[in-house]
Every structure is written in C-alpha cells, then in structure tokens.
Amino acid sequence: MPKFIVEGGVPMRGTIRPAGNKNAALPILAACLLTDEPLELENVPDIKDVRTLLELLELLGVRVEWLGPNTVRVQATNVEMSEIEPAMAARIRASILLAGPMLARVGRMVLPPPGGDVIGRRRVDTHFLALSRLGAVVESADGYHLETTGLRGADIFLDEPSVTATENAIMAAVLAKGRTRLRNAAAEPHVQDLCHLLTGMGAKISGIGTGVLEIEGVDRLHGTRFRIGSDHIEVGSFIGLAAVTRGEILIQDAAVEHLDSTLLAFERMGVRCEIRGQDLFVPADQELRIRMDLGGHIPKIDDGPWPAFPADLTSIALVVATQCRGTILIFEKMFESRMFFADKLIGMGARVVLCDPHRAVVVGPSRLHAGVVESPDIRAGMALLIAALGAEGASHIYNVGQIERGYERIDDRLRALGARIERSDSRE
C-alpha cells in the first residue's frame, strides 16, 4: 500500500499553480459523447479519477489521445453501448455523469451504482428525477437502466441543488427538443465551466452562474477547444497549507473570482490573503486568531450550495482551526461522514470535540505531533497531509491513492515548496 512519509515543521515557501478543476474536468470529458467531432481540452488534471473516466469513455468507443502533459483530445465518432463493469464504476463517482450524454446520443444507458468517496449517503434520486422529466424511463435493478424514445425539454425543479445531477440534466437538455428550465440548479464554478464548454460547442444556455438555467435544445453540437479553469478547492488547500506551516505561498492563476466565501472563512480564522491580479499571496507568520462574532459569541464556518463555503474545504478548515487561538465550530451540513477523520487529528494532538456527524468544535492552538494515519477520502487525506507538514516529527500517511485521485503529483509540487515528503510503496 503506497504511503507518504512526511517530516513536518518546515514552513512552505514559494510559488505554486493549481491544477485544472477536477470537478469540471469530469463532466467536460463526459460531454464529448454529445458530438462526433473532437474536443481538445487544456489544463486537464492528470489524476486517477480523470484516467478512470477516460477508460470508461474508451469502453463506449471514444478515442482518447493525450497531446501533452495536461492536454487531451477526445472524439466520440461512433459511440457503442457497452456494459460497464461494476468494479470500474465503483472506482469513481463520476461514472454517473455518462447517463445524460448517453441518453442524448444513443437513447439508452446501463449504469452500475457509482463509487467515490465514502463521506456519507450520496443519493442519486435527483439525477433520475431530472432525466425522467426530460423523457427518460428509469428502472433500478442491479444498477440503473435508462432509456428514451426522445428527450423533450421540460420545466424541472431539482429537489436539491446537486452538482452532478445539474450537470447530467444540462447535458441531456442541450440536445432535447424544445426549451428546458432548470430551477434550483447548482451554480458551482465547475458547473459554469461545463456550461461555457457546451455553449462553445453550439449549445444555447442562459443564466450561467445562477440557480435557474434556460436551455434551448439544438439539433447537434460541434467540436471545440476549451481550457478548464483552475481548481478553487486546490487554492483553498494551499491557503490552509501556508497557514498551518507558517509559510509564504504565491498561488498563481488562483481563480480569484470564485474565492469570496473561501477568503471570508479563512479571514475568520486570522488568515489574510492578498489578491494580486489573478494571483493570490498568503503572507508568512500571520497571527492566527479566531475572530469572535459580535457580542463575543463563538463563530462558525459552515458549508452550503454555491456561493457558500465549499463542502470540499471543510476538512481543510478543520485542520487550520487547530492552529488558531480561540474556539470555532466547523459545521459540515452536506455529508454525515466527512468529519469522522477528526479522530486522526485528535491522535496527533488536536483539541477537537466531535459533537455529532456534522459538527466539530475546535479549540486552538494545538501543538501537533507526528502520527500514523490513513487517508479516508480525497479531502480528508489532503487535510491530514497538511497537518503532518505542520506537525513535529515524521508522519506516515497510508492510502495516499485517495489523495492522488484529486491532487495531481502532490508530493512533487509540495517538495518544490520545501516539503520533506517521500512516497513509498513499503507496507511497513
């Protein structure tokens, strides 16, 4: 089992550039099924989840060609209906993103239950509610069987602003006959990126970046060239890295237009950042102090649908809070298992009270010491890696494949900032 051996206590210093947005790359790759012309995609993160989705697309007949380290050409000239092995679908949550474009392209799809991080219940009902409204017949037996004789535009209210359900509905609607109005839609940066790609392919979408999307179906889409935006979750991770290690980091091409709620949350913990054009600078040796609410009340950092604080950064915020003077509540509303990695931080010296599956009270600052831990999911794994880099001594982090599903060459990139980190395949 691969692991990272991390010698902590070294301030991170230097310049880093975030990879392309993982959660934009996956639906954008799936969107290649909507045309028989090639898509050339730039700034594609070369991570395990992307490689797995490309394998699934190849099974469906898509031609995949890497043109450079982060540029890929995908072309679905002849799409073939193929049974996807349950073991492959279980490797990645994004396998469900094939449903919408396959219905639009060939009229049917059979999907095993999707996999992904085990961070709580991740319902798929919203996907099938939306696709049913567009004219799909959905049966659930040993997976999901979807079929349509023709997709038709509809007025759809999603029962939750699910990101992937919104993306599935958009990809189905762009080739449906007539107009679709999608209400309570997710508006995250990655959803916006998908919409911008599709409009570049000839789709007619208005309301991008809002909770109501208007989509006028077209007869066909064409190929295009598109650059995926920077991953704002990586940016938030690097802000946390600088804070915990007392370092100084310049984050280039930091997607600053998407950082309002992220920067507010870090400011609440005393972490100040400077916007320099499209870059973000995190100064060294800041006074990390929790800013109390008016009246001296204990503040909180809580997540929510965009543009609220991203759920994927609550794990990072929890680690940063352990190094801040004061008390704060971290309230993760969306997934009931994401906070369970707190016990690993407690084992490293953090003072954290896990109140229930969604809420943790953090009292800081804590002097972290090295530990032997295992990464339970992508974001908790990155949070533990940050904690190890700020701790005293040598930590061993197992199951790092989880981290590498979402962070490209993270050990190499952190070494460039001064991190003492080694990747080992030893089982010891």
C-alpha positions in Angstrom: 0.0 0.0 0.0 1.6 3.3 -1.1 2.2 5.9 1.7 3.7 9.3 2.2 6.5 9.8 4.8 6.3 13.4 5.9 8.8 15.2 8.1 6.9 18.2 9.5 7.9 21.5 10.9 9.2 23.2 7.8 7.4 26.4 6.6 6.2 26.1 3.0 7.6 28.9 0.8 7.5 29.6 -2.9 5.1 29.7 -5.9 2.6 27.0 -6.9 -0.1 26.8 -9.6 -3.3 24.9 -9.0 -4.2 22.2 -11.4 -7.3 22.3 -13.6 -10.6 21.8 -11.7 -11.1 18.1 -11.2 -14.9 18.5 -10.8 -15.0 20.5 -14.1 -12.8 18.1 -16.0 -15.0 15.0 -15.3 -18.4 16.3 -16.7 -16.5 18.1 -19.5 -14.9 14.8 -20.6 -18.3 13.1 -20.4 -19.7 15.9 -22.7 -17.5 14.6 -25.6 -20.3 12.0 -26.1 -22.6 14.7 -27.3 -20.8 15.2 -30.6 -19.0 13.2 -33.2 -16.4 15.9 -33.6 -13.2 16.2 -31.5 -12.8 18.2 -28.3 -9.3 19.4 -27.4 -9.2 20.1 -23.7 -6.4 22.0 -22.0 -5.4 22.2 -18.3 -6.8 18.7 -17.7 -5.6 17.4 -14.3 -3.7 14.1 -14.8 -5.2 12.4 -11.7 -6.6 8.9 -11.1 -10.3 10.0 -11.4 -9.7 11.5 -14.8 -7.8 8.4 -16.0 -10.6 6.2 -14.8 -13.3 8.2 -16.6 -11.2 8.1 -19.8 -11.1 4.3 -19.5 -14.9 4.3 -19.2 -15.2 6.5 -22.3 -12.9 4.3 -24.3 -15.2 1.4 -23.5 -18.0 3.4 -25.1 -16.0 3.9 -28.3 -14.4 7.3 -27.6 -10.9 7.8 -29.0 -8.6 9.3 -26.4 -5.3 10.9 -27.2 -3.0 12.9 -24.8 -1.5 15.7 -26.8 0.7 16.9 -23.9 1.1 16.6 -20.1 -2.4 18.2 -19.5 -4.0 18.4 -22.9 -6.2 15.6 -24.2 -8.2 15.1 -27.4 -11.4 13.1 -27.1 -13.6 12.1 -30.0 -16.8 10.1 -29.9 -17.2 9.4 -33.6 -19.1 6.1 -33.1 -20.5 5.6 -29.7 -21.1 2.0 -28.8 -23.4 0.8 -26.0 -21.2 -1.3 -23.7 -21.9 -2.8 -20.3 -19.7 -1.0 -17.7 -18.2 -3.4 -15.2 -19.4 -2.7 -11.7 -15.9 -2.8 -10.4 -14.9 0.0 -12.8 -17.9 2.2 -11.9 -17.2 1.6 -8.3 -13.8 3.3 -8.7 -15.3 6.7 -9.4 -18.4 8.7 -8.5 -18.4 10.5 -11.9 -19.4 7.4 -13.8 -23.0 8.6 -13.3 -22.2 11.6 -15.5 -22.4 9.3 -18.5 -26.1 8.9 -18.1 -27.2 12.3 -19.5 -25.0 12.4 -22.6 -25.6 8.8 -23.5 -29.4 9.3 -23.3 -29.0 12.3 -25.6 -26.7 10.5 -28.0 -28.0 6.9 -28.3 -31.1 6.9 -26.2 -30.1 4.4 -23.5 -27.6 3.6 -20.8 -27.0 0.9 -18.2 -25.0 2.0 -15.2 -23.8 0.1 -12.1 -24.1 2.0 -8.8 -21.4 4.7 -8.9 -18.5 4.7 -6.4 -16.5 7.6 -5.0 -15.5 8.9 -1.6 -17.3 7.3 1.4 -18.3 10.6 3.1 -21.9 9.7 3.8 -25.1 9.0 1.9 -24.8 10.3 -1.7 -28.2 9.9 -3.2 -28.8 9.6 -7.0 -32.5 10.3 -6.9 -32.1 13.9 -8.2 -30.4 12.7 -11.3 -33.2 10.4 -12.3 -35.9 12.8 -11.3 -34.4 15.3 -13.8 -33.8 12.8 -16.6 -37.3 11.4 -16.1 -38.8 14.8 -16.6 -36.8 15.1 -19.8 -38.4 11.8 -21.1 -36.2 9.0 -19.8 -37.6 5.8 -18.4 -35.6 4.7 -15.4 -35.5 1.2 -13.9 -33.5 0.2 -10.9 -32.4 -3.4 -10.8 -28.8 -4.5 -10.4 -27.9 -0.9 -11.3 -29.8 1.7 -13.3 -31.3 1.1 -16.7 -32.2 4.3 -18.6 -34.0 4.5 -22.0 -35.8 7.1 -24.0 -37.5 7.4 -27.4 -36.6 11.0 -27.5 -35.7 13.7 -24.9 -38.0 16.7 -24.6 -37.5 20.0 -22.9 -39.3 20.5 -19.5 -39.7 22.7 -16.5 -37.6 20.9 -13.8 -37.3 21.8 -10.2 -34.4 19.8 -8.6 -35.2 18.6 -5.1 -31.7 19.5 -4.1 -29.0 21.6 -5.9 -26.9 18.6 -6.7 -23.8 19.4 -8.8 -23.6 16.2 -10.8 -27.4 16.0 -11.2 -27.4 19.5 -12.6 -24.6 18.6 -14.9 -26.4 15.4 -16.1 -29.6 17.4 -16.7 -27.8 20.1 -18.7 -26.0 17.6 -20.9 -29.3 15.8 -21.6 -31.2 19.0 -22.2 -28.9 20.7 -24.7 -29.9 18.1 -27.4 -33.5 17.7 -26.2 -36.3 19.1 -28.4 -37.7 22.4 -27.0 -36.9 24.5 -24.0 -35.8 23.3 -20.6 -36.0 25.5 -17.5 -33.8 24.0 -14.7 -34.6 25.5 -11.3 -32.7 25.0 -8.0 -29.7 24.2 -10.2 -26.2 24.0 -8.8 -24.0 27.0 -9.8 -20.5 26.0 -8.7 -17.5 27.1 -10.8 -17.3 23.6 -12.3 -21.0 23.7 -13.4 -20.2 27.1 -15.0 -17.2 25.6 -16.8 -19.3 22.8 -18.3 -21.9 25.4 -19.5 -19.2 27.5 -21.1 -17.8 24.4 -22.9 -21.2 23.5 -24.2 -22.0 27.0 -25.5 -18.7 26.8 -27.3 -20.0 23.6 -28.9 -23.1 25.4 -30.0 -25.5 24.9 -27.1 -27.9 27.6 -26.1 -27.7 28.2 -22.3 -28.6 31.3 -20.4 -28.5 32.0 -16.6 -25.0 30.5 -16.2 -23.8 31.0 -12.7 -27.3 31.3 -11.3 -29.8 28.8 -9.8 -32.1 29.0 -12.9 -30.8 27.8 -16.2 -32.7 28.2 -19.5 -31.7 25.7 -22.2 -32.9 25.7 -25.8 -32.3 22.4 -27.3 -30.3 22.2 -30.6 -30.1 19.5 -33.3 -26.3 19.0 -33.0 -23.2 20.1 -31.3 -19.7 20.6 -32.8 -16.2 20.2 -31.5 -14.2 22.9 -29.9 -11.1 23.7 -27.9 -11.5 24.6 -24.3 -9.3 25.4 -21.3 -10.5 24.1 -17.9 -10.4 26.7 -15.1 -8.1 26.4 -12.0 -9.3 24.3 -9.1 -10.6 26.6 -6.4 -10.5 23.7 -4.0 -6.8 23.3 -4.6 -6.4 27.0 -4.0 -8.2 26.7 -0.6 -6.0 23.7 0.2 -2.8 25.8 -0.5 -4.1 28.7 1.7 -4.5 26.2 4.5 -1.1 24.7 3.8 0.6 28.1 4.1 -1.3 28.9 7.4 -0.6 25.6 9.2 3.1 25.6 8.3 3.5 29.3 8.9 4.8 29.6 5.3 4.5 32.1 2.5 3.0 31.0 -0.8 2.1 32.7 -4.0 -0.7 30.9 -5.8 -0.7 31.7 -9.5 -3.8 31.7 -11.6 -5.9 31.3 -8.5 -9.4 31.6 -9.9 -9.8 34.7 -7.6 -13.3 35.4 -9.0 -14.5 32.2 -7.2 -12.9 32.8 -3.8 -15.3 35.2 -2.0 -16.7 32.7 0.6 -13.4 30.9 0.9 -11.4 34.1 1.8 -14.1 35.2 4.3 -13.9 31.8 6.1 -10.1 32.0 6.3 -10.2 35.6 7.5 -12.5 34.4 10.3 -9.5 32.3 11.5 -7.0 35.1 11.1 -5.6 34.0 7.7 -5.2 37.1 5.5 -4.6 36.8 1.7 -3.7 39.4 -0.9 -5.2 39.3 -4.3 -2.6 40.3 -6.9 -4.4 40.4 -10.2 -5.2 36.7 -11.0 -2.7 35.5 -8.3 -3.2 35.1 -4.5 -0.5 35.7 -2.0 -0.5 34.2 1.5 2.0 36.0 3.8 4.1 34.2 6.4 3.9 34.3 10.2 0.4 35.6 10.5 -1.3 35.8 13.9 -3.8 33.0 13.6 -6.6 34.1 15.9 -10.3 33.3 15.7 -12.4 36.4 15.1 -15.3 36.2 17.5 -18.8 37.1 16.4 -20.4 40.3 17.7 -21.2 40.0 21.4 -18.3 37.6 21.9 -20.2 34.6 20.5 -18.3 31.6 19.2 -18.2 31.8 15.4 -18.7 29.0 12.9 -17.6 28.0 9.4 -20.4 26.2 7.6 -20.7 25.0 4.1 -23.6 25.2 1.7 -24.5 25.3 -2.0 -22.6 27.8 -4.1 -21.7 30.6 -3.5 -21.4 29.5 0.2 -18.2 28.0 1.6 -17.4 24.8 -0.4 -18.1 21.5 1.4 -14.8 20.1 0.0 -12.9 22.7 2.1 -14.4 21.9 5.5 -11.7 19.3 6.1 -9.0 21.8 5.4 -10.7 24.5 7.6 -10.8 22.0 10.5 -7.0 21.5 10.3 -6.3 25.2 10.1 -8.6 25.9 13.1 -6.4 23.6 15.2 -3.6 26.2 14.8 -5.7 29.3 15.6 -6.1 30.9 19.0 -9.7 30.6 20.1 -12.7 28.4 19.6 -14.7 27.8 16.5 -17.4 25.5 15.3 -17.0 23.7 11.9 -20.4 22.7 10.6 -20.4 20.3 7.6 -24.0 20.2 6.6 -23.9 18.0 3.5 -22.2 14.7 4.3 -22.5 12.8 7.5 -19.2 11.0 7.4 -16.8 13.7 6.2 -15.9 14.8 9.8 -15.0 11.4 11.0 -11.3 11.9 10.3 -11.3 14.3 13.3 -10.2 11.3 15.5 -7.0 11.1 13.5 -6.3 14.8 14.2 -7.0 14.2 17.9 -4.5 11.4 17.9 -1.9 14.0 16.5 -2.6 16.3 19.4 -5.5 18.5 18.2 -8.2 19.6 20.6 -11.4 18.8 18.8 -14.8 17.8 20.1 -16.9 15.9 17.5 -20.4 16.9 18.6 -22.2 14.8 16.0 -21.6 13.6 12.4 -21.8 17.1 11.1 -20.3 19.4 13.8 -16.9 19.7 15.4 -15.8 22.3 18.0 -12.1 23.2 17.7 -10.1 24.8 20.5 -6.7 26.1 19.5 -3.9 26.4 19.1 -2.7 22.8 19.4 0.9 21.6 19.1 0.6 18.8 16.6 2.9 15.8 16.6 3.6 13.1 14.1 1.2 10.3 13.6 0.5 7.1 11.6 -2.8 7.7 9.8 -4.8 6.6 6.8 -6.5 8.8 4.2 -10.2 8.0 4.2 -11.1 10.3 1.2 -9.6 12.9 -1.1 -10.2 16.0 1.0 -9.6 14.4 4.5 -6.4 12.9 3.0 -5.2 16.3 2.0 -6.1 17.8 5.3 -4.1 15.1 7.1 -1.2 15.8 4.8 -1.3 19.5 5.7 -1.5 18.5 9.4 1.6 16.3 9.0 3.5 19.1 7.3 2.8 21.3 10.3 3.5 18.7 13.0 6.7 17.8 14.8 8.4 14.6 13.7 7.8 12.1 10.9 4.3 11.1 10.0 3.2 8.1 7.9 0.1 8.6 5.7 -1.3 5.4 4.2 -3.9 5.0 1.4 -2.5 8.0 -0.4 -4.1 6.8 -3.6 -7.2 8.6 -2.3 -5.3 11.9 -2.2 -3.9 11.3 -5.7 -7.4 10.8 -7.0 -7.9 14.6 -6.6 -4.4 16.2 -6.4 -2.0 15.9 -9.3 1.6 15.0 -8.4 1.0 16.5 -5.0 4.2 15.2 -3.5 6.4 16.7 -6.3 4.6 20.0 -6.1 4.9 20.2 -2.4 8.6 19.4 -2.5 9.0 22.4 -4.7 7.7 24.5 -1.7 10.2 22.9 0.6 8.2 20.0 1.9 10.1 16.9 3.2 7.9 14.3 1.7 8.6 10.9 0.2 6.3 8.4 -1.5 7.0 4.8 -0.5 5.4 1.5 -1.6 6.6 -0.2 1.5 3.9 -2.0 3.6 5.8 -1.2 6.8 
